Amino acid sequence: MQINPYLFIIPRTPDQIVWDYKNHKQFELNLEYSTRLAKLIENPETFNTSNIIDNQLFSAGILTTSTPDNIEWGWDALSKIFHIGTKNIPCDYAPLNINEWSKEYLDHCTNILSTPAPRARLSEYLACELIALPNPSCLPEGCLVNALIDRKTCRTFTGEAVPIEAVSALLYLSLGYLQERANDIDECVAEGLDDRRSSPSGGGLNACEGFLLVQHVIGLKPGLYAYHPREHALSFVKPLPSPSLGHILCGQHFISNLPVGLFITSRFDKLWWKYGHSRAYRMAYVEAGHISQTFQLVATSLGLKTWLTGALTDDQVEALLGLEDSPEQPLFFVGCGKSNGQAMCEEIKSLLSSRRQEQ
């Protein structure tokens, strides 16, 4: 007898939760069952076919006769749990043709939309007043190929202020609900899922949101702002933190000269509302990646250089954005500004130069 290798255990008074993350099954064990499982983990050979608890643990798949594959994962156990635990969406019945799929999908959307939607973002409740952004009439023009080729991650920025008109275009084309597409929505799209951004979104939920970091923007005082895509407006959240932002981005202090940036967040409650499966967590990062790339291409078209990072000190970023214990969580950061185009910050270049001289 073997212990199922795809288990993790969560203490939840008064019981113990055993999660089979590969097969998406969850069990609650009381003290008697938990104690017996602990003994079996210590020595699976003590399995007793006459023991009712042992047989129930076996029937549940917590115990198995299969010898686990010794696969070298390479990363830590947490990444393995995440990857395997979000695989293979449970499907009781796979539609046999497009007609069956259409009916099943439409029924699913109808059922979801008949339930209460997640409450509005906390930043919407807290917004005292909205700061209207300029109409994005002067949108960047040019060849997409040029923007793709010219996009470059830089770590040296001049600190030169960015005009609010450029910020308006960045936000509108990255996170805004596009007025230009208001008339091309299929009439069969369910109400509440008809807003369209320039980047694709899982289930049309637009679960990603944004908080604007302003350090040097003409027309906006420094601070953190929540972006409201429906109104294409900002609301002030709080002043810039002290000490510098580099401390919450894992010591990447070259952000100090970055005039403007965007914390990309995800509304996990919206994703779970429509897709009640842990795989939806993957879609949060996929959508954030789409928005990050769109932001960078728009910035490049505006003549700005970009920098991005996922190295966040999460609890400090959550506190900065007012998202502690919130279903909206920060995932990524991307910023832009005028730059000399150097991928390395001056400090790294100086260090490399001195080391070469020592050799």
Phi, psi and omega per residue, in radians:
M1 nan 2.517 -3.117
Q2 -2.237 2.744 2.989
I3 -1.522 2.303 3.069
N4 -0.915 2.099 -3.075
P5 -1.315 -0.135 -3.087
Y6 -1.809 0.863 3.127
L7 -2.074 2.528 2.786
F8 -2.356 2.682 -2.958
I9 -2.080 2.308 -3.128
I10 -2.080 2.131 3.054
P11 -1.317 2.180 3.123
R12 -2.477 1.622 -3.038
T13 -0.838 2.274 0.149
P14 -1.665 0.098 -3.030
D15 -1.952 -3.125 3.090
Q16 -2.131 2.189 -3.140
I17 -1.613 2.172 3.058
V18 -1.921 2.098 -3.072
W19 -1.948 2.083 3.022
D20 -1.567 1.630 -2.963
Y21 -1.304 -0.303 3.089
K22 -1.363 -0.672 -3.083
N23 -1.803 0.109 3.047
H24 0.982 0.865 3.109
K25 -2.211 2.494 -3.088
Q26 -2.237 2.432 -3.130
F27 -2.328 2.542 3.037
E28 -1.888 2.149 -3.120
L29 -1.954 2.274 3.044
N30 -1.398 -3.068 -3.047
L31 -1.047 -0.701 -3.113
E32 -1.110 -0.797 -3.124
Y33 -1.230 -0.687 3.140
S34 -1.114 -0.713 3.136
T35 -1.128 -0.725 3.132
R36 -1.166 -0.689 3.118
L37 -1.106 -0.691 3.116
A38 -1.052 -0.687 3.127
K39 -1.186 -0.646 3.121
L40 -1.241 -0.580 3.073
I41 -1.132 -0.701 3.116
E42 -1.129 -0.675 -3.132
N43 -2.655 1.625 -3.134
P44 -1.054 -0.361 -3.106
E45 -1.211 -0.195 3.108
T46 -1.419 0.059 3.082
F47 -0.921 2.320 -3.068
N48 -2.194 2.041 -3.114
T49 -1.120 -0.289 3.129
S50 -1.583 -0.106 -3.115
N51 -1.571 2.112 -3.087
I52 -1.067 -0.724 -3.123
I53 -1.121 -0.741 3.127
D54 -1.036 -0.755 -3.123
N55 -1.172 -0.644 3.121
Q56 -1.216 -0.676 3.076
L57 -1.105 -0.639 3.098
F58 -1.201 -0.770 3.140
S59 -1.093 -0.574 3.139
A60 -1.328 -0.220 -3.110
G61 1.554 0.059 3.079
I62 -1.220 -0.568 2.990
L63 -1.907 2.614 -3.108
T64 -2.587 2.666 3.072
T65 -1.579 -0.139 -3.107
S66 -1.349 2.438 3.049
T67 -1.422 2.111 -3.084
P68 -1.128 2.473 3.074
D69 -1.228 2.356 3.123
N70 -1.625 1.363 -3.094
I71 -1.583 2.241 3.110
E72 -1.376 1.867 -3.073
W73 -1.359 -0.757 3.104
G74 1.687 -0.655 3.110
W75 -1.747 -3.003 -3.115
D76 -1.399 2.975 -3.068
A77 -1.126 -0.587 -3.102
L78 -1.105 -0.727 3.120
S79 -1.147 -0.608 3.121
K80 -1.163 -0.759 3.108
I81 -1.062 -0.768 -3.140
F82 -1.089 -0.824 -3.059
H83 -1.166 -0.876 -3.092
I84 -1.247 -0.645 -3.102
G85 -1.211 -0.265 3.119
T86 -1.902 0.260 3.094
K87 -1.566 2.753 2.907
N88 0.987 1.422 3.100
I89 -1.047 2.230 3.110
P90 -1.035 2.338 -3.109
C91 -2.474 1.902 -3.124
D92 -1.198 -0.533 -3.121
Y93 -2.614 2.197 3.115
A94 -1.616 2.105 3.134
P95 -0.959 2.448 -3.075
L96 -1.503 -0.313 -3.130
N97 -2.700 3.067 -3.057
I98 -1.153 -0.513 3.124
N99 -1.186 -0.764 3.094
E100 -1.109 -0.749 3.138
W101 -1.068 -0.764 -3.106
S102 -1.050 -0.776 -3.135
K103 -1.145 -0.772 -3.116
E104 -1.111 -0.749 -3.125
Y105 -1.164 -0.754 -3.139
L106 -1.129 -0.715 3.104
D107 -1.093 -0.704 3.139
H108 -1.093 -0.835 3.141
C109 -1.079 -0.726 -3.137
T110 -1.097 -0.756 3.131
N111 -1.115 -0.755 -3.132
I112 -1.111 -0.798 -3.085
L113 -1.224 -0.242 3.082
S114 -1.433 -0.190 3.099
T115 -1.648 2.762 -3.140
P116 -1.063 2.285 3.104
A117 -1.279 2.721 3.068
P118 -0.994 2.570 3.136
R119 -1.085 2.841 -3.125
A120 -1.102 2.818 3.106
R121 -1.008 2.581 3.094
L122 -1.022 -0.675 -3.119
S123 -1.133 -0.421 3.086
E124 -1.297 -0.665 3.082
Y125 -1.142 -0.659 -3.024
L126 -1.494 -0.192 -3.085
A127 -1.183 1.987 3.119
C128 -1.297 -0.718 3.100
E129 -2.659 2.666 3.135
L130 -1.721 2.456 3.092
I131 -1.772 1.869 -3.102
A132 -1.171 2.341 3.074
L133 -1.582 2.698 3.102
P134 -1.023 2.551 3.065
N135 -1.018 2.297 -3.102
P136 -1.316 1.140 -3.080
S137 -1.502 -0.507 -3.127
C138 -1.724 1.168 -3.117
L139 -1.336 2.588 -3.107
P140 -1.106 2.494 3.076
E141 -2.077 2.742 3.121
G142 2.514 3.115 -3.060
C143 -1.473 2.318 3.104
L144 -1.031 -0.639 3.140
V145 -1.038 -0.736 3.141
N146 -1.117 -0.715 3.129
A147 -1.123 -0.713 3.126
L148 -1.118 -0.730 -3.121
I149 -1.249 -0.680 -3.057
D150 -1.398 -0.341 -3.137
R151 -1.048 2.281 -3.063
K152 -2.637 2.371 3.066
T153 -1.385 2.098 -3.107
C154 -2.095 2.699 3.134
R155 -2.229 0.280 3.032
T156 -2.269 2.154 -3.128
F157 -2.261 2.539 -3.038
T158 -1.373 -0.337 -3.055
G159 1.488 -0.046 3.129
E160 -1.017 2.374 -3.069
A161 -1.152 2.562 3.094
V162 -1.798 2.362 3.123
P163 -1.209 2.613 -3.111
I164 -1.102 -0.471 3.108
E165 -1.094 -0.670 3.104
A166 -1.187 -0.697 3.101
V167 -1.097 -0.697 3.109
S168 -1.046 -0.809 3.123
A169 -1.109 -0.734 3.131
L170 -1.021 -0.841 -3.087
L171 -1.227 -0.726 -3.104
Y172 -1.105 -0.775 -3.080
L173 -1.415 -0.262 3.121
S174 -1.692 -0.810 -3.024
L175 -2.178 -0.188 -3.064
G176 -1.261 2.751 3.031
Y177 -1.524 2.015 -2.925
L178 -1.284 2.002 3.088
Q179 -1.144 -0.501 -3.132
E180 -1.127 -0.314 -3.120
R181 -1.883 0.205 -3.072
A182 -1.120 -0.471 -3.071
N183 -1.727 -0.003 -3.105
D184 -1.849 0.289 3.118
I185 -1.404 2.272 3.101
D186 -1.049 2.457 -3.097
E187 -1.151 -0.316 -3.117
C188 -1.536 -0.048 3.119
V189 -1.193 2.287 -3.093
A190 -1.110 2.479 3.105
E191 -1.075 2.378 -3.081
G192 1.721 -0.231 3.109
L193 -2.126 0.456 -3.022
D194 -1.863 0.107 3.055
D195 -1.397 2.461 -3.070
R196 -2.214 2.301 3.016
R197 -1.880 3.057 3.115
S198 -1.340 -0.318 3.124
S199 -1.885 2.570 3.130
P200 -1.211 2.662 -3.122
S201 -2.403 2.354 -3.134
G202 -1.010 2.126 3.112
G203 1.204 0.179 -3.094
G204 1.128 0.403 -3.059
L205 -1.445 -0.362 -3.039
N206 0.852 0.958 -3.055
A207 -1.297 -0.332 3.122
C208 -1.429 2.492 3.089
E209 -2.284 -3.135 -3.087
G210 -2.508 2.523 2.986
F211 -2.065 2.166 -3.076
L212 -1.525 2.217 3.002
L213 -1.627 2.103 3.142
V214 -2.036 2.049 3.033
Q215 -1.995 -0.712 3.109
H216 -2.506 1.496 3.100
V217 -2.233 2.186 3.115
I218 -1.196 2.053 3.118
G219 1.844 -0.083 3.103
L220 -2.338 2.376 3.079
K221 -1.317 2.622 3.140
P222 -1.009 2.527 3.119
G223 2.667 -2.986 3.083
L224 -1.860 2.373 -3.119
Y225 -2.271 2.511 2.976
A226 -1.574 2.376 3.098
Y227 -1.665 2.338 3.127
H228 -1.947 1.752 -2.982
P229 -1.150 -0.579 -3.096
R230 -1.179 -0.677 3.136
E231 -1.596 -0.146 -2.984
H232 0.822 1.069 -3.065
A233 -2.555 2.919 3.125
L234 -2.062 2.697 2.926
S235 -2.274 2.411 -3.099
F236 -1.261 2.331 -3.134
V237 -1.794 -0.976 3.129
K238 -2.939 2.868 3.096
P239 -1.196 2.963 3.077
L240 -1.083 2.539 -3.091
P241 -1.354 2.851 2.985
S242 -2.317 2.226 0.145
P243 -1.266 -2.948 -2.974
S244 -1.121 2.843 -3.113
L245 -1.105 -0.393 3.133
G246 -0.989 -0.488 -3.114
H247 -1.207 -0.505 -3.132
I248 -1.653 -0.021 3.055
L249 -2.009 0.713 3.025
C250 0.991 0.700 3.038
G251 1.429 0.207 3.134
Q252 -1.468 1.324 -2.942
H253 -1.317 -0.129 3.083
F254 -1.189 -0.095 3.042
I255 -1.167 -0.266 -3.066
S256 -1.054 -0.474 3.132
N257 -1.741 0.139 -3.132
L258 -1.424 2.059 -3.035
P259 -1.229 -0.575 -3.065
V260 -2.638 2.523 3.128
G261 -2.638 3.026 -3.076
L262 -2.395 2.099 2.947
F263 -1.487 2.061 3.124
I264 -1.620 2.160 -3.138
T265 -2.001 2.961 3.074
S266 -2.324 2.403 3.046
R267 -1.528 1.601 -3.127
F268 -1.103 -0.524 3.135
D269 -1.150 -0.598 3.095
K270 -1.199 -0.731 3.115
L271 -1.094 -0.796 -3.104
W272 -1.190 -0.515 3.122
W273 -1.023 -0.727 -3.112
K274 -1.670 -0.609 -3.077
Y275 -2.147 1.597 -3.083
G276 -1.386 0.992 -3.135
H277 -2.575 2.550 -3.048
S278 -1.109 -0.312 3.114
R279 -1.097 -0.467 3.133
A280 -1.035 -0.424 3.100
Y281 -1.050 -0.608 3.090
R282 -1.071 -0.676 -3.063
M283 -1.131 -0.455 3.096
A284 -1.060 -0.796 -3.121
Y285 -1.274 -0.606 3.087
V286 -1.071 -0.812 -3.134
E287 -1.138 -0.714 3.101
A288 -1.064 -0.645 3.095
G289 -1.136 -0.726 3.084
H290 -1.023 -0.836 -3.084
I291 -1.153 -0.681 3.104
S292 -1.040 -0.803 -3.132
Q293 -1.157 -0.707 3.106
T294 -1.066 -0.787 3.104
F295 -0.982 -0.792 -3.096
Q296 -1.157 -0.696 -3.140
L297 -1.196 -0.677 3.089
V298 -1.140 -0.781 3.131
A299 -1.051 -0.739 3.124
T300 -1.081 -0.722 3.114
S301 -1.124 -0.427 3.116
L302 -1.543 0.075 3.118
G303 1.472 0.342 -3.122
L304 -1.911 2.674 3.046
K305 -1.732 2.739 -2.990
T306 -2.170 2.774 3.034
W307 -2.538 2.540 -3.086
L308 -2.536 2.710 3.132
T309 -2.784 2.575 2.972
G310 -1.901 0.081 -3.123
A311 -1.465 1.445 -3.121
L312 -1.911 2.467 2.896
T313 -1.467 1.586 -2.834
D314 -0.963 -0.813 -3.072
D315 -1.118 -0.598 3.118
Q316 -1.277 -0.650 3.088
V317 -1.156 -0.724 3.090
E318 -1.021 -0.766 3.123
A319 -1.129 -0.699 3.140
L320 -1.068 -0.699 -3.080
L321 -1.590 -0.038 -3.121
G322 1.269 0.595 -3.055
L323 -1.994 0.347 3.119
E324 -1.063 2.337 3.111
D325 0.976 0.568 -3.128
S326 -1.883 2.611 3.037
P327 -1.267 -0.106 2.999
E328 -1.715 2.163 -3.018
Q329 -2.303 2.523 3.114
P330 -1.305 2.423 -3.137
L331 -2.083 -0.584 -2.924
F332 -2.727 2.821 3.087
F333 -2.383 2.396 3.061
V334 -2.462 2.451 -3.122
G335 -2.470 3.041 -3.103
C336 -2.738 2.880 3.109
G337 2.996 -3.107 3.064
K338 -1.280 2.456 -3.042
S339 -2.641 2.772 3.019
N340 -1.478 0.053 3.043
G341 1.502 0.150 -3.100
Q342 -1.410 2.256 3.112
A343 -1.279 -0.522 3.127
M344 -1.740 2.518 3.045
C345 -1.259 2.794 -3.056
E346 -1.060 -0.571 -3.117
E347 -1.143 -0.702 3.104
I348 -1.184 -0.736 3.129
K349 -1.065 -0.756 3.136
S350 -1.119 -0.706 3.134
L351 -1.138 -0.752 3.114
L352 -1.108 -0.680 -3.131
S353 -1.116 -0.748 -3.114
S354 -1.187 -0.596 3.118
R355 -1.201 -0.627 3.105
R356 -1.146 -0.659 -3.128
Q357 -1.197 -0.515 3.127
E358 -1.318 -0.366 -3.089
Q359 -1.322 nan nan
